Amino acid sequence: MTQQTNANTVPTTTNAAEILHEYGPFSGASQVHGVACDGRHVWAATGTQLIAFDPGNGEAAVTLERACDAGTAFDGTYLYQIAEERIDKIDPATNKVLASIPAPGHGHDSGLAWAEGSLWVGQYRDRKIHQIDPDTGAIIRTIESNRYVTGVTWVDGQLWHGTWESDQGDIRRVDPENGAVLECLEMPRGTTVSGLDSDGADVFYCGGGASGKVRAVRRPKPAGS
């Protein structure tokens, strides 16, 4: 473990990511973009299909034909999916698009998360995360990162996001007020982090980009637990 200091003089704890399991590649899918966990299944956005698989056995349980070239989120009932320049609200039981809003990056968006009644949208090359209104797409606030932003997730009041830059991916916990990096899990070199979500407990699910895989990574226990 190493200790670093970022620009905001906040200590950053850096550890190697502990990969618990790999899922996929899935039939007919060569990419994984967004990832979302609904409490029972993990959803993987593969470009033209949303595939829900059982993390217990890795078997695909549901496949929805739907444009899905970036982040995915779940609000407890509905899926939200970035598709080119828009974000679709999808009923997973019927595959119907119930509403669409403009994506803040106009086609250059990456990760997507649902938390606190808002959508949180990663901006890959802009190195930002936008909190947006899920009904209108209006930007509420913006958090800056010092690396390319891929997947985004919230768990236990903590904001985490994936990065991928210079052949190095990681998962990092950041201060939602100022973007300061508080904790970092480094993936093995060459291992992509695309989409990101949490099971709400001790596992992150990470999209593996062009590997076509989803990886389960152990979430560190919060300090004092």
Disulfide bonds with the S-S distance in Angstrom:
none
